[in-house]
Amino acid sequence: MVVEGNEIGVIVKTWEKEINIKRGNYAYEVYNRIQRCIKEYPESEVERYRTRHKELSDEEVGWQSI
């Protein structure tokens, strides 16, 4: 899942971008329910969260950074 601000997205597609050059260089397509669109993110921008809400409260945002 990816968060943009306090919005949570769901990973819908994952693939390895440069298979022959460097292993582990993944890209993710993420659906954001609030924005109603799918965006592509590099692996470095993907953060996983343990919550299932579509939007995080300020308190939950603080918990995720621990």
N, C-alpha and C positions, 0 to 999 in steps of 0.2 A: 504494500500500500504506500502511496505517496501523499504527502501533505503539502498543499500550497496555502500558506498562511494557516488557517484552521480547517481547511477542507481536506477530505480524505478521498482518495481514488482507489480503484480496483484494477490490478494488473490483468489485462485481457490477452496479451501476447508478449512473448519473450523470445529473443533470438540472439545468437552470437554474431556480432558485426564483422569482425575481421578474423575469420577462422584460421587462416594460414599464417597470420602475422603474430598474434598474441592471444593466448587462451584467456578466457574470462572477461572479454570486452563485450558485455551484453548491452542490449537496448531493450526498452520496455515500452509497450503501448499501454496507457493507463486511462481508464474511463473515469471522469469526474462528474458525479451526479448533479452537483450544484451548477456547474458550467455547461452540462449536457454536451460534452465533447470528449474526444479521445486525443490525447497528446502523447508524443514520444519523449522519453526521458533516457539519458545515459545511466548506467549502473551507479555512478557516483552520486546521482541525485535521488536515488530511491532509498526511502527510509521505511522500515517495517514497523507496524504498530499493532498493539494487542487489543485495540478497541474495534467495535463494529458500528459505531455511530457514524453518520455521514458528516458530522461537524463536531469539533472538539470544543469543550468549554475552556476558559482560561486555566482552570485548575488542571484539567486533563492535559493540556499542552505542557504545563510544568512537569507533570508526572512522566511524560514521554522523554524528556531530556535527561532524566536521572539514569 
